[in-house]
Amino acid sequence: DGDNLRFGLNRDLGFSPEDRKENVRRVAEVSKLFAEAGAIVIAGLISPYAADRAYAREVHANASLPFLEVFIDAPLEVVESRDVKGLYKKARAGEIKGFTGIDAPYEKPEKPEVHVRTDQNSVTQGVNLILQQLDQAGIHLPRTFRPIEEPVLAEAVCH
């Protein structure tokens, strides 16, 4: 989640173009580490610049790891109507400067692997679109718990 990343790993960053770039860079590198360990990583953050998203893709490609760009999309008026924090209202009033979609740019992805229109799809439908693309990419989520076999006693002893 972008907020969690901003309060932890990226707490020293603001919202300047340079800081946004560094935010995406850090998330890409940490995501790569998790992916190398076998995790499926879903990083939910606003990455307004195409070059930064291309960097994230390249980090994974250079490590021979799959990367799927998921574009969660809705018209600005829909996004503003859902704004529980009131940030868009503050940005429109000039209280927040450099706000993506208001007075800072957002470069829409040209060819994301998944494009979810949240004004046209339910949350469940959006999740299913992502899961379908993961399956098509050969990234399969286990559907059931697989128990680990007990080791033979002699193998289980620590020396």
C-alpha positions as YAML, in Angstrom:
chain: A
units: angstrom
residues:
- id: 1
  name: ASP
  ca: [0.00, 0.00, 0.00]
- id: 2
  name: GLY
  ca: [1.35, 3.41, -0.95]
- id: 3
  name: ASP
  ca: [0.47, 4.99, 2.40]
- id: 4
  name: ASN
  ca: [2.24, 2.24, 4.34]
- id: 5
  name: LEU
  ca: [5.32, 2.62, 2.16]
- id: 6
  name: ARG
  ca: [5.25, 6.40, 2.65]
- id: 7
  name: PHE
  ca: [5.14, 6.05, 6.44]
- id: 8
  name: GLY
  ca: [7.89, 3.42, 6.56]
- id: 9
  name: LEU
  ca: [10.43, 2.70, 3.86]
- id: 10
  name: ASN
  ca: [9.89, 6.03, 2.11]
- id: 11
  name: ARG
  ca: [9.13, 8.33, 5.04]
- id: 12
  name: ASP
  ca: [11.99, 10.62, 4.05]
- id: 13
  name: LEU
  ca: [10.46, 11.34, 0.63]
- id: 14
  name: GLY
  ca: [8.05, 14.06, -0.44]
- id: 15
  name: PHE
  ca: [6.10, 14.39, -3.67]
- id: 16
  name: SER
  ca: [8.53, 16.23, -5.93]
- id: 17
  name: PRO
  ca: [9.23, 14.50, -9.27]
- id: 18
  name: GLU
  ca: [12.61, 13.40, -7.89]
- id: 19
  name: ASP
  ca: [11.07, 11.97, -4.72]
- id: 20
  name: ARG
  ca: [8.35, 10.21, -6.69]
- id: 21
  name: LYS
  ca: [11.06, 8.63, -8.85]
- id: 22
  name: GLU
  ca: [12.95, 7.48, -5.75]
- id: 23
  name: ASN
  ca: [9.73, 6.12, -4.24]
- id: 24
  name: VAL
  ca: [9.15, 3.90, -7.28]
- id: 25
  name: ARG
  ca: [12.83, 2.90, -7.41]
- id: 26
  name: ARG
  ca: [12.82, 1.72, -3.80]
- id: 27
  name: VAL
  ca: [9.55, -0.16, -4.21]
- id: 28
  name: ALA
  ca: [10.85, -1.82, -7.39]
- id: 29
  name: GLU
  ca: [14.03, -2.97, -5.67]
- id: 30
  name: VAL
  ca: [12.22, -4.31, -2.58]
- id: 31
  name: SER
  ca: [9.60, -5.99, -4.79]
- id: 32
  name: LYS
  ca: [12.41, -7.67, -6.72]
- id: 33
  name: LEU
  ca: [13.89, -9.02, -3.47]
- id: 34
  name: PHE
  ca: [10.54, -10.49, -2.47]
- id: 35
  name: ALA
  ca: [9.99, -11.94, -5.95]
- id: 36
  name: GLU
  ca: [13.44, -13.54, -5.86]
- id: 37
  name: ALA
  ca: [12.36, -15.21, -2.61]
- id: 38
  name: GLY
  ca: [9.31, -16.65, -4.39]
- id: 39
  name: ALA
  ca: [6.63, -14.16, -3.33]
- id: 40
  name: ILE
  ca: [4.05, -12.69, -5.65]
- id: 41
  name: VAL
  ca: [4.27, -8.96, -5.01]
- id: 42
  name: ILE
  ca: [1.44, -6.53, -5.59]
- id: 43
  name: ALA
  ca: [2.70, -2.99, -5.01]
- id: 44
  name: GLY
  ca: [-0.14, -0.51, -4.83]
- id: 45
  name: LEU
  ca: [1.20, 2.96, -5.40]
- id: 46
  name: ILE
  ca: [0.71, 5.96, -7.64]
- id: 47
  name: SER
  ca: [3.57, 6.04, -10.12]
- id: 48
  name: PRO
  ca: [2.72, 8.98, -12.37]
- id: 49
  name: TYR
  ca: [5.72, 8.82, -14.71]
- id: 50
  name: ALA
  ca: [6.11, 6.27, -17.50]
- id: 51
  name: ALA
  ca: [9.91, 6.29, -17.15]
- id: 52
  name: ASP
  ca: [9.66, 5.23, -13.50]
- id: 53
  name: ARG
  ca: [7.31, 2.37, -14.34]
- id: 54
  name: ALA
  ca: [9.68, 1.33, -17.14]
- id: 55
  name: TYR
  ca: [12.52, 1.28, -14.59]
- id: 56
  name: ALA
  ca: [10.50, -1.02, -12.30]
- id: 57
  name: ARG
  ca: [9.84, -3.34, -15.24]
- id: 58
  name: GLU
  ca: [13.54, -3.31, -16.19]
- id: 59
  name: VAL
  ca: [14.67, -4.18, -12.64]
- id: 60
  name: HIS
  ca: [12.54, -7.32, -12.79]
- id: 61
  name: ALA
  ca: [13.48, -8.20, -16.38]
- id: 62
  name: ASN
  ca: [17.19, -7.91, -15.53]
- id: 63
  name: ALA
  ca: [16.63, -10.46, -12.75]
- id: 64
  name: SER
  ca: [14.60, -12.74, -15.09]
- id: 65
  name: LEU
  ca: [11.49, -12.11, -13.02]
- id: 66
  name: PRO
  ca: [7.99, -11.55, -14.40]
- id: 67
  name: PHE
  ca: [6.50, -8.08, -14.11]
- id: 68
  name: LEU
  ca: [2.88, -7.17, -14.76]
- id: 69
  name: GLU
  ca: [1.76, -3.57, -14.85]
- id: 70
  name: VAL
  ca: [-1.76, -3.20, -13.50]
- id: 71
  name: PHE
  ca: [-3.45, 0.09, -14.32]
- id: 72
  name: ILE
  ca: [-6.21, 0.81, -11.81]
- id: 73
  name: ASP
  ca: [-8.21, 3.44, -13.64]
- id: 74
  name: ALA
  ca: [-11.26, 5.63, -13.09]
- id: 75
  name: PRO
  ca: [-12.29, 9.04, -14.36]
- id: 76
  name: LEU
  ca: [-11.03, 11.87, -12.16]
- id: 77
  name: GLU
  ca: [-14.54, 12.84, -11.07]
- id: 78
  name: VAL
  ca: [-15.13, 9.29, -9.82]
- id: 79
  name: VAL
  ca: [-11.82, 9.26, -7.96]
- id: 80
  name: GLU
  ca: [-12.67, 12.61, -6.36]
- id: 81
  name: SER
  ca: [-16.10, 11.35, -5.28]
- id: 82
  name: ARG
  ca: [-14.38, 8.43, -3.48]
- id: 83
  name: ASP
  ca: [-11.77, 10.60, -1.72]
- id: 84
  name: VAL
  ca: [-12.36, 9.82, 1.97]
- id: 85
  name: LYS
  ca: [-9.26, 11.78, 3.04]
- id: 86
  name: GLY
  ca: [-10.38, 14.99, 1.32]
- id: 87
  name: LEU
  ca: [-7.08, 15.37, -0.49]
- id: 88
  name: TYR
  ca: [-8.57, 16.27, -3.86]
- id: 89
  name: LYS
  ca: [-10.68, 18.97, -2.25]
- id: 90
  name: LYS
  ca: [-7.55, 20.40, -0.60]
- id: 91
  name: ALA
  ca: [-5.63, 20.20, -3.88]
- id: 92
  name: ARG
  ca: [-8.41, 21.99, -5.76]
- id: 93
  name: ALA
  ca: [-8.41, 24.69, -3.06]
- id: 94
  name: GLY
  ca: [-4.65, 25.13, -3.53]
- id: 95
  name: GLU
  ca: [-3.81, 23.75, -0.09]
- id: 96
  name: ILE
  ca: [-1.81, 20.87, -1.57]
- id: 97
  name: LYS
  ca: [0.63, 21.56, -4.40]
- id: 98
  name: GLY
  ca: [1.93, 19.04, -6.92]
- id: 99
  name: PHE
  ca: [-1.06, 16.71, -6.56]
- id: 100
  name: THR
  ca: [-1.22, 14.01, -9.24]
- id: 101
  name: GLY
  ca: [-4.11, 14.58, -11.64]
- id: 102
  name: ILE
  ca: [-4.76, 18.15, -10.43]
- id: 103
  name: ASP
  ca: [-1.62, 20.26, -10.84]
- id: 104
  name: ALA
  ca: [0.92, 17.48, -11.41]
- id: 105
  name: PRO
  ca: [0.96, 15.19, -14.44]
- id: 106
  name: TYR
  ca: [-0.08, 11.58, -14.70]
- id: 107
  name: GLU
  ca: [1.22, 9.68, -17.71]
- id: 108
  name: LYS
  ca: [-1.27, 6.89, -18.31]
- id: 109
  name: PRO
  ca: [0.23, 3.49, -19.06]
- id: 110
  name: GLU
  ca: [0.15, 2.78, -22.78]
- id: 111
  name: LYS
  ca: [0.16, -1.03, -22.66]
- id: 112
  name: PRO
  ca: [-0.44, -2.36, -19.14]
- id: 113
  name: GLU
  ca: [-0.86, -6.10, -18.83]
- id: 114
  name: VAL
  ca: [-4.05, -5.46, -16.86]
- id: 115
  name: HIS
  ca: [-6.35, -2.44, -17.12]
- id: 116
  name: VAL
  ca: [-9.04, -2.31, -14.43]
- id: 117
  name: ARG
  ca: [-11.71, 0.37, -14.78]
- id: 118
  name: THR
  ca: [-13.03, 0.70, -11.24]
- id: 119
  name: ASP
  ca: [-16.02, 2.72, -12.43]
- id: 120
  name: GLN
  ca: [-17.07, -0.23, -14.61]
- id: 121
  name: ASN
  ca: [-15.94, -3.22, -12.54]
- id: 122
  name: SER
  ca: [-16.58, -4.32, -8.99]
- id: 123
  name: VAL
  ca: [-13.66, -5.04, -6.68]
- id: 124
  name: THR
  ca: [-14.26, -8.77, -7.23]
- id: 125
  name: GLN
  ca: [-14.24, -8.35, -11.00]
- id: 126
  name: GLY
  ca: [-11.02, -6.34, -10.81]
- id: 127
  name: VAL
  ca: [-9.33, -8.96, -8.64]
- id: 128
  name: ASN
  ca: [-10.43, -11.67, -11.06]
- id: 129
  name: LEU
  ca: [-8.94, -9.74, -14.00]
- id: 130
  name: ILE
  ca: [-5.61, -9.64, -12.17]
- id: 131
  name: LEU
  ca: [-5.79, -13.33, -11.20]
- id: 132
  name: GLN
  ca: [-6.59, -14.29, -14.80]
- id: 133
  name: GLN
  ca: [-3.55, -12.41, -16.05]
- id: 134
  name: LEU
  ca: [-1.34, -14.03, -13.41]
- id: 135
  name: ASP
  ca: [-2.56, -17.44, -14.61]
- id: 136
  name: GLN
  ca: [-1.93, -16.50, -18.25]
- id: 137
  name: ALA
  ca: [1.60, -15.41, -17.31]
- id: 138
  name: GLY
  ca: [2.21, -18.77, -15.63]
- id: 139
  name: ILE
  ca: [2.19, -17.31, -12.14]
- id: 140
  name: HIS
  ca: [-0.16, -19.59, -10.26]
- id: 141
  name: LEU
  ca: [-1.43, -18.99, -6.77]
- id: 142
  name: PRO
  ca: [-1.88, -22.13, -4.68]
- id: 143
  name: ARG
  ca: [-5.59, -22.70, -4.21]
- id: 144
  name: THR
  ca: [-5.20, -24.93, -1.18]
- id: 145
  name: PHE
  ca: [-2.76, -25.42, 1.67]
- id: 146
  name: ARG
  ca: [-0.12, -28.03, 0.96]
- id: 147
  name: PRO
  ca: [1.18, -29.63, 4.18]
- id: 148
  name: ILE
  ca: [4.88, -30.23, 4.52]
- id: 149
  name: GLU
  ca: [5.92, -33.80, 5.16]
- id: 150
  name: GLU
  ca: [7.51, -34.60, 8.50]
- id: 151
  name: PRO
  ca: [11.25, -35.21, 8.14]
- id: 152
  name: VAL
  ca: [12.73, -38.53, 9.16]
- id: 153
  name: LEU
  ca: [13.83, -38.23, 12.79]
- id: 154
  name: ALA
  ca: [17.55, -38.65, 12.01]
- id: 155
  name: GLU
  ca: [17.37, -35.80, 9.49]
- id: 156
  name: ALA
  ca: [15.54, -33.52, 11.91]
- id: 157
  name: VAL
  ca: [18.21, -33.51, 14.60]
- id: 158
  name: CYS
  ca: [20.30, -30.36, 14.85]
- id: 159
  name: HIS
  ca: [24.00, -30.86, 15.47]
...
